């Protein structure tokens, strides 16, 4: 029985591994074809399965609300005497650090200060013209 636990299930592992390997190889060989393929797949998913994402989001909110207001919400994971690993402050700082890390991965998106700088610059250029601001 112990050998069964450590054995790799090839029928579960190989299909995603092969698909991922093909996509990685295609992105290395021909990036333009890869981007076209990925964009077409994404557009098909959005146009054909977008409704499912909306229903799933609604279901998650409903199940979360139901769990919060029923006896299921009173269950303490780990038992009666379980103590949380992190304090509320530690959770807050952990989540804040994670959100800042995610923000640093997208440097092309404007931050609040960038937006203010862009607005000030466009306003000053508007004052210099006689006709006013043009879009």
Buried (B, 14 or more C-beta within 10 A) or exposed (E): EEEEEEEEEEEEEEEEEEEEEEBEEBBEEEEEEBEEBEEEEEEEEEEEEEEEEEEEEEEEEEEEEEEEEEEEEEEEEEEEEEEEEEEEEEEEEEEEEEEEEEEEEEEEEEEEEEEEEEEEEEEEEEEEEEEEEEE
